[in-house]
Amino acid sequence: MRILTIIVGLLFSQSLFSAEGPCSSKEHRQFDFWLGKWTAYSEDGTTKYGTNQLISMMGGCVMQENWQSGNGQYGGTSYNFYSTATGKWHQTWVDNAGGHLFLEGEFKRGAMRLEGNRKDQEGRKVLDRITWTPQEDGRVRQHWQMTNDGGKTWQVLFDGYYKRDPE
């Protein structure tokens, strides 16, 4: 009886985690271009900003990011996922400087754009906008902007080009 229970359990679990799992839709795969090991540089490639590794987890339902600055003093991690309930992508970022971001958005016109509100050090409301755009040469551009005047003006916080590390 015990062997029969194990066999039935294995058959049932294989059907739950098939290739047609809960996170196999085309929407769930929209940020897959960002998976892998990367080194971030300035656009001209002369300044190295840091390294990043993004892995797929939880059966493809979650992407985890691990960032390390070039000088090794700043690091952070994010969890990214597509929510079928909201039809949006979500990112939760935390870092070793006590910072955090809660972003949401979508993949549109060939780029992933996520936005979210936070308060700056003076307590003012800030809107962050981060856009990841795959480039024709295989790099990914990450462009992070913020506004504290409702979008009238934008300040660039980061503009980096990620080159995939050789396997």
Backbone torsions as a table, in degrees:
resi	resn	phi	psi	omega
1	MET	NA	-40.4	-178.6
2	ARG	-63.8	-40.7	179.4
3	ILE	-64.5	-41.5	178.1
4	LEU	-61.6	-40.6	178.3
5	THR	-63.2	-41.6	179.1
6	ILE	-64.7	-43.9	-179.3
7	ILE	-63.6	-46.7	178.4
8	VAL	-61.2	-41.6	178.0
9	GLY	-61.7	-43.2	178.5
10	LEU	-64.4	-43.4	178.3
11	LEU	-62.3	-42.3	180.0
12	PHE	-65.3	-43.7	-178.1
13	SER	-67.5	-33.9	178.1
14	GLN	-66.5	-35.7	179.2
15	SER	-71.1	-30.5	178.5
16	LEU	-71.5	-31.4	-174.6
17	PHE	-113.6	41.6	178.1
18	SER	-78.7	178.6	179.1
19	ALA	-61.5	-21.2	178.3
20	GLU	-96.4	43.6	-178.1
21	GLY	-69.3	-179.5	-174.6
22	PRO	-66.9	-15.3	-177.2
23	CYS	-122.2	37.8	-177.1
24	SER	-106.5	6.4	-179.3
25	SER	-70.3	163.0	178.5
26	LYS	-62.1	-31.3	177.2
27	GLU	-64.8	-39.4	178.8
28	HIS	-66.7	-19.9	-176.9
29	ARG	-98.4	0.9	-174.0
30	GLN	-63.6	-25.9	-177.3
31	PHE	-102.4	7.1	-178.0
32	ASP	-61.7	-22.8	178.5
33	PHE	-61.0	-17.0	-175.5
34	TRP	-93.3	-9.2	179.3
35	LEU	-67.7	144.5	175.0
36	GLY	125.4	-172.8	178.0
37	LYS	-103.3	133.2	-173.5
38	TRP	-135.9	155.3	167.4
39	THR	-120.6	131.7	-177.3
40	ALA	-96.9	134.9	-179.5
41	TYR	-133.3	167.7	167.5
42	SER	-66.7	165.4	-176.3
43	GLU	-56.1	-39.0	-178.9
44	ASP	-83.0	-3.3	175.4
45	GLY	81.2	6.7	-175.8
46	THR	-88.0	-21.3	-178.6
47	THR	-117.8	123.3	177.0
48	LYS	-90.0	126.0	-180.0
49	TYR	-92.6	-35.0	-177.4
50	GLY	163.5	-168.3	179.7
51	THR	-126.2	156.4	-178.1
52	ASN	-146.0	141.1	173.9
53	GLN	-131.0	129.8	179.1
54	LEU	-122.5	126.8	-178.0
55	ILE	-123.7	151.2	175.0
56	SER	-89.2	136.1	-178.2
57	MET	-134.3	171.3	172.4
58	MET	51.6	48.2	177.2
59	GLY	66.1	29.0	179.6
60	GLY	85.1	7.1	-179.6
61	CYS	-85.5	-18.5	-175.3
62	VAL	-137.6	141.3	172.5
63	MET	-116.5	125.6	178.9
64	GLN	-105.1	133.2	178.2
65	GLU	-108.7	141.1	175.2
66	ASN	-133.0	106.4	-176.7
67	TRP	-101.5	140.8	173.5
68	GLN	-137.4	124.8	179.8
69	SER	-66.6	160.4	-178.3
70	GLY	-60.6	-32.0	179.7
71	ASN	-87.7	-2.0	176.7
72	GLY	77.1	1.6	-176.2
73	GLN	-90.3	-20.9	-176.5
74	TYR	-122.2	132.0	177.8
75	GLY	-145.7	157.4	178.5
76	GLY	-159.8	169.1	178.4
77	THR	-140.4	151.1	175.3
78	SER	-136.5	156.6	171.6
79	TYR	-119.3	127.9	-176.2
80	ASN	-122.3	136.7	179.3
81	PHE	-156.3	154.1	175.2
82	TYR	-97.1	129.5	179.1
83	SER	-103.6	118.0	175.5
84	THR	-68.9	-24.1	179.3
85	ALA	-67.2	-39.1	-178.2
86	THR	-101.7	-18.1	-174.6
87	GLY	71.0	22.1	-177.0
88	LYS	-128.3	158.7	169.1
89	TRP	-87.6	146.1	180.0
90	HIS	-130.6	143.5	174.3
91	GLN	-133.2	134.1	170.5
92	THR	-116.9	118.4	-177.8
93	TRP	-114.3	136.8	171.9
94	VAL	-137.6	150.3	-178.2
95	ASP	-140.8	174.0	-176.3
96	ASN	-82.0	7.3	174.7
97	ALA	-105.7	8.7	-179.7
98	GLY	84.0	7.6	-179.8
99	GLY	-84.9	158.3	175.3
100	HIS	-155.8	152.9	175.4
101	LEU	-137.1	144.4	171.8
102	PHE	-124.9	109.3	-173.1
103	LEU	-121.0	154.3	172.0
104	GLU	-148.8	155.3	-179.7
105	GLY	175.0	-151.2	-175.1
106	GLU	-153.8	165.5	174.7
107	PHE	-92.5	119.0	-178.2
108	LYS	-149.4	141.6	178.5
109	ARG	52.0	41.9	173.8
110	GLY	79.0	12.4	-178.9
111	ALA	-143.6	151.2	173.8
112	MET	-95.7	123.5	178.7
113	ARG	-125.0	122.3	178.9
114	LEU	-122.0	142.4	-179.7
115	GLU	-134.8	156.3	176.4
116	GLY	-168.8	153.7	178.9
117	ASN	-93.5	149.1	173.9
118	ARG	-155.1	177.3	174.6
119	LYS	-111.6	139.6	177.7
120	ASP	-82.6	-175.2	-175.3
121	GLN	-64.7	-22.3	177.5
122	GLU	-92.7	2.5	178.3
123	GLY	86.4	7.0	178.6
124	ARG	-81.2	147.9	178.1
125	LYS	-72.6	131.0	-179.4
126	VAL	-126.3	140.8	172.5
127	LEU	-109.7	122.0	175.5
128	ASP	-98.1	142.2	175.0
129	ARG	-133.7	120.3	177.7
130	ILE	-120.5	129.5	-178.9
131	THR	-122.6	129.5	175.7
132	TRP	-110.8	122.0	-176.8
133	THR	-126.2	116.8	174.7
134	PRO	-64.7	135.7	179.9
135	GLN	-99.5	156.8	-179.3
136	GLU	-60.9	-29.1	-178.2
137	ASP	-85.5	7.0	177.5
138	GLY	96.0	-11.7	176.5
139	ARG	-76.3	167.0	173.4
140	VAL	-124.9	128.3	176.6
141	ARG	-93.0	130.4	172.9
142	GLN	-113.1	119.4	-177.1
143	HIS	-121.5	111.6	-177.0
144	TRP	-109.7	122.0	179.3
145	GLN	-123.9	157.4	174.1
146	MET	-142.1	152.1	175.6
147	THR	-135.5	143.8	174.3
148	ASN	-124.1	16.3	178.2
149	ASP	-127.6	32.8	176.8
150	GLY	72.8	19.5	177.3
151	GLY	95.9	3.6	177.6
152	LYS	-66.7	-41.2	176.9
153	THR	-132.6	150.9	-179.1
154	TRP	-127.4	140.0	177.3
155	GLN	-113.3	135.0	177.3
156	VAL	-83.0	122.2	176.7
157	LEU	-95.7	-29.6	179.6
158	PHE	-157.9	137.4	174.1
159	ASP	-142.2	97.2	-175.0
160	GLY	-127.6	154.3	178.2
161	TYR	-117.3	120.9	-176.1
162	TYR	-95.9	127.0	176.2
163	LYS	-108.2	128.8	-178.6
164	ARG	-64.3	133.0	178.3
165	ASP	-73.2	145.6	176.6
166	PRO	-62.9	141.6	179.9
167	GLU	-72.9	NA	NA
